[in-house]
Structure formats: structure tokens, C-alpha cells
Amino acid sequence: MKLRVPPLAAAFALLAAALGATAWSTKRTVGEAFATVSDGQARAVEQAVRGDFADLGGPPEAGDLEAILNAHDGEGLRYIATLDLRGRIEASAGKPLGEPSVVEHGARQVTKVGDRVRVEVRVPAFRRAWGAGGRPSRIVVEIEPVEADALRSAAERTLAIGTISALVLLAVAVALVRRELARSAEARAREHERRLAALGEMSAVLAHEIKNPLASLKGNAQLLAAALPEGEKPRAKAERVVEEARRLEQLAQDLLAFVRSGELHRTDIAVGELVRAAAGDTAVEVTGDARWSLDGDRMRQVIANVIANAVEAGPPPVRVAVEASRDGLVIDIADRGPGVPEAERERIFEPFVTKKTRGTGLGLAIARRIVMLHGGTIVVGDAPGGGALFHIVIPR
């Protein structure tokens, strides 16, 4: 069966994919821009601190550094310190994340400390202005990239909103597809029931119309055969007419059994004994047993039809397993034949579908109809070790 996706569902699915892709692309782009924005913010704060140092009339004290820290707190400045020539801290303000670096890489060094950017700058010009000897050699600042963090937070919110929206749209698309599948299944079921009803009406009329003439034909053919000498060709031809009349009589009975519905007459039945009775002289291996409320006559017909099908499919014995499970009464009937191709596993339950040269093709159709009247299901699959497995479940 070809699935027809509703256009609205396809539109929702495409929109969900577009939203998800856009949100993910935005997050990647922001992630790449984060380092650039963070470095730009660090440079801006660094230049501002340089200007504050230039405005000082002498070497900075702790109070000066505290004032500079407070002045640039909104820009992300979280720590500032001055170092001497040996890398020892002379004055500081704020709380660092880890010890200041003393490794020199030219006039400016930028490192990462936790979620901060640490900038270390040499200040030879300030030392000349303030006088040499023990004066600050380097400035260390730690900057929290507040602008980059805000950008990243906005990107994460956008990604979250986009993801949620995409999931909602995808859920709507899935719901629409499921609704379409359910609607298609209901339409197919209605059409199937309509065809079965029409077929049943036709079969009932046909069976009733041929039943009485057929009985007369068979009776007269039997009388004719009995009156003719044994071993003669006319006797053999009359017996052939009787045989064919019996086959047509069986067809009429099968047609009536197929269209028969009516009320079930349930009784408490030992299912293992029912299986053995339905098998008759057929070689079967029955395992397990259960007592269940069933219409014994009609379920015997179900089992007999399936066993007959199994016997024709492969050599004996037919394996039958009976079990009372959580799902209900389970009857598994396995044959030793070639199995049923997956493409034909539903079709074999249709009326008049058969590959046999003799037979009506109604046996499995009648079996399914009776099982359905019990509220159950019958399906066919692969048997362990090869062959077909007919799986019957009758709920409580």
C-alpha cells in the first residue's frame, strides 16, 4: 500500500525542518562569533583601563584600582592588578579566577581563565612617567565577556524556541499522517465489509438456488448408478456424476457457512480435546491445553479448515500449540510446507482465493469470519524451523 502524505502534514514537516535548521545554523554562527565579540570587548575594556592609568598622577594604589574596577564593572571588568618586574602583585582590586600569568609574549598576552578573558599588558610608558624602580611593570585585568554571553544566551533561547516549535510542528505532522492512515484503514475496512456483504448475499442466493436441484440430481444419479451393472462404463459415468454432485453440494455448504453469522452459542470447552476432535484421523502433535468459552461447533470448523490447509501444504504431523495467555486463548497451528510469502499473507483469507486445483477457496475465509465473530484474530507468519504458522487469538 502506498502511503499518501497529506499536503498539510508535508508542509508542517518541511516547516519544522526549516525551523530546526535555522535555529541550529544560528547557534553555530553565534558560537563562531562569540570569540570575536569576547576579544573585541576585552580590547575595549583594556583601552579604557589604559586611559584611566594615564589619568593617574602617579603609581596606582589599591583605592585607585578599586575605583577603576567600579567604573568598568558594567563593561565586564572583574579583576585588576599591577605587577612588578618579578611578577609579584603590588596592588589589586576584585577577585581573580586563578593566579595571574607571569609568562610574557610581547607587549600583550590574552588567555582564558574559566569564563573570563585575562589580558596582561606591559606599561613601560607609565613607568617612565611615574619614575623607575619598583614601579608597576605590567597590568593584569580579567574581563567577563558580558556582551558575548548575552549574545550566546540569546542564541540559546532562539535555539530552544526554534527546537520546541519544530517539535510541535513535527508532532502535528505526525498526528495528521496518523489520522490519514486511520482514515484510510477505516475506508478500506468499510469497502472490504461492503464487498463481503455483497458477496455473502450473492453466495446465499446461489447456494439456496442450487441446493434443491442438486439434491435431486445427486439422488437420481445414485439410483442410476445402482441400476447399472458393476464394471461397465455407463456405471462409472453415473458414479462420476454422483461424485461431482457431492463436490457441488460441499460448495453450497461452504457458501452458506461463509455467509452465516448469527449468535454464538458459547460453552466452557477443553480446547485440546476440541483440536483432536477437529483433526479426526489427521496426524497432529498437540501441546498445551486450556478451558475456554467458545462456540464449539464453529471453532471446530475453524481448526479443521486450518489443519486441512496445513496437511495440503506439507508432510505430517501438523503441530498445534494451545495456551491461555494474557492476550487470551492462543492456538498456533504450524505446518511443514514452504510457508506463505509475505505479500500473500492477507490475501489467502479472502474468499475464493486458492492455488489448489480442487476446492472452493473458502476454508480460510470461513475460519477468519468465525474467529472474528468470537472477537478474535487469525494471522499467518513463519513457523520456527520453516513452514507456515497460523496464529489464532480469542480474547476472554
N, C-alpha and C positions, 0 to 999 in steps of 0.2 A: 504494500500500500504506500503510495506517495503522499508524504506529509505536505499539506498546503498551509503555509505560514500566513496568518492574517496580515494584511498590509500594515495595520496599525501596530501590531506586535513587532514587525520588522522595523518600523520607524522608531519605536521606543528602544529597541535593541541597538540600532545604529546611533541614536542619540546618547544612549548610555555609554557606548564605546567611545564616542567623541568626547563626552564629558570626562570620562576616565583618562583618556589620552591627553586632553588639555590640562587637567589637574596635575598629572604626572609630569608633563613637559614643563609646566610652570614651576613645580618643585625642583626639577633638575636645573632649570635656568637660574632660579634663586640660589640654589646651592652653589652654582658656579660663581654667581655674583657676590656671594657672602664674603669671600676672601678679599675681593676688590673693595667692597664697601668698608670692611673692617680696617684694611690698610689705609684707606683714604681718611677714615675717622681718626685713626692713630696719628697720621701726619698732621691733621688739622689741630688736634689737641697738643701735639708736640710743638708746633709753631706758636700756639697760644702761650704755652709754658715758657718757651724761649723769650717771647716778648715780655712776659711777667718778670723773668730773671733779668732782662736788660733794664727794666724799670727800677730794679733794686739799686740802692746806692752802695751796697757792699755785699759781702758774703751772706747768703741766706741763713737765717736762724730757723728753729723749729716753728716759731709763730708765723714766719713768712711762708714756709711751706704749707702750713695749715690753712692760711688764707688763700694760697693758690689752689689747694685741693678743693676748698669750699666753693671757690669761684667757678671751677670747671666740673663740679660734681654732676650737673645735668648733662654734660657732654661725655660722661663716662669715665672721668679721671678718678681712680680709686686708691692710688698709692703714688707717692713721690719721695725721692731720697737723693741726697748728694753723697758722692764717694770721693775719698782722697786718692792720692796716687797709687796707694797699695790696695785699693778696692774696699777700704773699710768705710762703713757708713758714718758720716759726720752728723747729718740731721735727716729726719724723715717725718712724714705725716701719712696717716692711713695705715691699713693692714695689708701686707703683701701676701700673695699666694706663692709661698716658697721663697728661697733665698735669692737675692739679686745676682745676676750673672756677672762674672768678672772677666769673661773671655772677650777680647777685643777683636773686632772685624772692621777696621777702618773707623770712620767718624760716627757711624750709626749702625746699631745692631737691633734687629727686631726678632723676638722669639715669642713662643706661645707658652703661657703658664695657666693651666686649667682652661677656663673660658675667657681669659684675658689676653690682651696683646701687651708684651713688655718691650718698651723702647729704651735703649741706652745710648746716650749722646755725650760725646766729648765736648768740653766747654773751654777751649783754650782762650777764646776772646774774652770771656768773663773773667778768667784768671788774671789776664793782663790788666783788666780794668780794676780788679779788686786787690791786686798785688799778689806776688808769688809766695810760695812757701806754705804748705799745709792747707791751701785753699782748695775748694772743690775741683776735682779733675773731671768728674763725669756726673751727669744727671740720669737717674733711672725713674721712669714712670710706668705704671701699669694702668692700662685703659680697658674698661669693659666695653665691648662693641655694641652699645645700646641700639644704634641705628641698624646695624646688621642683624641684631637679634630681633628687633621689631619687624624687619623685612622677612626674616625666616619664620617668625610666628605667624605673620600674615599669610605667608605661603603655605604653612601647615594648616591654617584654618581653611584656606582655599582648597587645599587637597582634601581635607576632611569633608567639606561641604560637597565638593565635586564627587568624591567617592560615595558618600551617602546618597546623593542624587542619582548617580549612576546605578547604584544597587537598587534603589527604589524603582527606577525606570526598567531595570533588568527584571525585577520581580514582577512588575506589571506586564512586561512582555511574556514572561514565563506563564503567568496566570492566563493571559489571552490565548497562548498556544495550548495550554491545558484545557481551557474552555472549548477551544475549537476541536481538540481531539475528542473531548467528551461528547460534544455536539455531533461530530462525525460518527462516533461509535453508536450513539443513540439512533442516528438516522439509518446506519447500516443495520442495527438490530431491528428497527421498525420495518425496514424493507425486507429483511430476512423473514420476520414473522408474517408479513403480508404475503410473501411468496409461499411460505409453508402453509398458510391458511388456504390460499387458492389451490395449492397442490393437494391439500387434505380434502377439500371439497370435491375436487375432481376425482381423487382416488376413491373416496367413499362412494360417489355415484357409480364409478366404473366397477368397483368391487360388487356392489349390490346388483348392478345390471347383468354381470356375467355369472353371478353365483348360481342362480336357479337354472339357466340354460346349461351351464357347465355340469351341474349335478345330473341333469337329465342325460347329457352327452356321455358322461362317465358311466352312468348306470346301464345305458343301452350298449355301450361298448363292452362292458363287463359281461352282459348277457350274451352278446355276440361271440365274444372270445370263448365263453364256456360252452357254447353250442358247436363250435368248430373243433375238428379233430386236432389232437396234440401233434406237434411236429410239422404241421402244414404251414405254408406261407400265409394264407389268409388269417390263421390263428395268431401268428406272430405280428401281423399288421394290426389286428384288433387290440392285442396287448400293448402295442406301441401307442395306439390312440389312448388307452387307459392311462398309460404312464404319463403322457403329455397332459392329459386332463388333470391328473393329480398335481402336476407341476403348476398348471394354471390355478388350480384350487389353492395351492400354497401361496401363490402370488396374491390372490384375492384376500386370503387370511392375513398376509403381511401388510397389505394396503389398509385393511381395517384396523390392524394393530397399530399402524403408524398414525392414523388419524384419531385413534381412541384417546380420550383424555379422562374426564370423569373424576370422581372422588377416589382417593386411595383408601384401601382397607388395610390399615396397619395392624400388625400383631407383633408381639415380642418373639423374635426368631433367633435361633442359633445359626449364625451366618456360615460357619464352617460346614454344617450339615446341608445348608442351602446350596453351597458351592458344589458339594459332592453330588447332590441330587440333580443339579443343573448339568453337571458334567456327564452323567449317565455312564456309558461304557468307555468314555474318553479317558486316556491316561493322564492324570493330573497329580501334581505334588502340592498338597495344601498345608500351609504352615500358619499357625496362629488361629485364634477364634475370638468371637465376641457375640454378645446378645444385643440385638438392636431392633427398634421399632420400624418395620418395613412392610410394604405390600409384598408378601411372599411370592405370589404367582407372577407378578410383574417383574420383580427383581430377579427371579429365577430365569425369566426370559432374557433379561439383560446379560446375566452371567453366561447363559447358554449361547447367546449370539456372539459374545466376545470370545469365548472358548472355541466356538466353531471357527471363527476368523483366525484364531491362533493356530488351530490344528491345520488349516489350509496353508498357513504361512511357513510352517517348518515342522521338523520331526517332533514326536512326543519325547518326554512328557511336557505338558503345559504347567508352568509354575504359578501358583496362586497364593498370595500372602494376605492374611486378614488381620486387621489391627484396629483397636479402639484408641484413637489419639485425641489430642487437644482440639484438632480441627474437626473431628467427627469419626465416623466409620470409614476406614480406608481399606479398599480392596485393590490390590495390584495383581494384574494378570500379565505374565510375561511369556512370550513365545521364543522359539529358536530360529526364526526366519531371518530375512535380510534387513528387517526394520522398515520404518516408514520415512521417506525423505521429508525433510522439514517443510518443504513447500507444499506437501500434500497432507500434512497432519490435521489441518482443519477441514480440508475438502472431503476426506474419507467419511466424515459424519453427515455429509449431505445425502439426501435421498437419491437413489438410483445411480450412485457413483460406485462403480466396481470395475475391477480388471479381470474378473472371473468370466469364463465362457458360459457358465450356468449360474443362475442366481439373480436375485432382484435388485441387489444393492441397497436393501432396506434394513439389513440387520443392525448395523452400527447407528443408523438414523433412529431406529426404534429404541435402541439402547440409550442413546442420548436423551431422547424425549422422555423416557421413563425416569431416568436419573434426574432430569430437570424437574419433573413432577414431584420428586422427593426433595426438591430444593438443593440438589447436589450438582456436581460437575464430573465430567469424564473427559480426559485428555490422553494423548498418546505421546510417548517420548522414547528414549533409548533405554533398553534393558541392560543391566550390568552383564558384561560378557557377550553382548551382541543380541540382536533381535529387537522386537518392539515391546514396550511396556505400557499397558492401558491402566491409567491411574484413576480410580473412582473414589470420590469423597462424598459421603452422605452426612450432613450435619445432624445434630441432635434435634 
